[in-house]
Amino acid sequence: MRVSSIVMLSVALVFGLIAAFLAKVWLDRQAVGPEVALQRPAEHTGRVVVADKPLRFGMTLSSGMLREVDWPQSAIPQGAFTDKAAIFKDGGKRVVLAAIAENEPVLKAKITGPGQRATLSAIVAEGMKAVSIRVNDVLGVAGFILPGERVDVLLTRTPRGEMDQSGAQKEAAAYTDLLLQNVRVLAVDQLADDRSDEPTVVKTVTIEVDTEQTQKLALASAVGTLSLALRSAGSTSPTERTGSR
């Protein structure tokens, strides 16, 4: 046998042994994988009440609208109910305050207390006030402002002009100021459903403000005209306050 043939056979034998070793290592890892998975502690689960169908503002809850599902214990939302009996145990009816999607956990903050009505006061945050602003088809952004959206409030006014030499009052230029920013719309007219998607021309818009902002709105409505500017969805960044003449 020639030397070249012997060398080729030796090289082939070495590569064969390496391939066999790598295959054995891979097979051993595949066999260990399931065993390791079996050794992992199982995550504890609890029970959570979720909506069995989409729920809207003002709907009265019934047991048929809800169901109980398993939920990871570490991920149960704060304010969730562990069983349907806990929702109806006091006997009073519960009304939906905010839209709840199908399979979404039902939280205490999204429904009324036992026997309470779905009034506007029930959805106003702690320490905040609900104030209504009179608008028209222009100032109300042509009816496209809906409950749950965020707006800026603008004040337009015309100051009293100075007197000229003849005693007549000079005409003063009107100007607009940015009064409030990023305030939540609670209702338009008598509609407070935050899942409403039908634009409609309204006469009043109710917004959520704190005490200081309430005072500003009361004063502004007496000295000028209030208008609303609809913010883009998810926008929370402040706008530079500049007056415009």
C-alpha positions, 0 to 999 in steps of 0.5 A: 500500500502506498504512503499516500493511501495510508495518510488519507485513511488516517485522516479519514479515521481521525475526522470520523472519530471527531464526528462521532464524539460531537454526535455523542455530545449533542445526543447527551445534551438533548437527553438532559434537556427534558430532565432539566425542564422536569426539575424546574419548579412549577410556577404557582397559579391562582384564579382571576375573574376576566370578562367573557365578552367586551364590556362598556361603560354603564353596563350592569355586570352579571355572572354570565359576562364573567369567567374565572381563569388560571393566572400566574400568581406572580402576575395577578394585577392589583385589584383583581377578583379571585372568583365571581362570588367576590364581586357579587357577595354584597348583593348590590349590582355592579356597573362598568366604569371603564371599557374592559376587553374580552379576557381582560381581568376585571379590576376594582377600579373599573367597576362601581362598588356594590349598589353604586351607579355609574355616575361621572363622580365615580370615574374622577381620580382622587383629588381631582375635579370635573369641570365642563367647558362650553364649546361649539362645532369649531372650539370642540374640534368638530366633534372629534374629541371623545371621552378618554382623550387628552387635550390642551385648553387655550384662552383667547381674549381681547384686552381693553384698548387705551384711550386716544386724545379724543377720548375714544377707545383704541382697538386692541389686538386679540391674543391666545394663551396656552392655559392648561396642558394634557388634561383628560376628557371625562365626557362629551355632553352626557357621554362618558363611554371611553370606547365610543368612536362616533364623532358628534358635535357637542355643546359641552366637554367635561375635563378632569382638573385639579383645584388650581386648574379649576380656578384658572378655568373659572377666571378664564371663562369670564374674561375670554373664550376657551377652545380645545386642542386635541393631543396626539395619542400617547403624547404627554410632553409639555408644550412651550407656553407662548402667546399668539397675537 
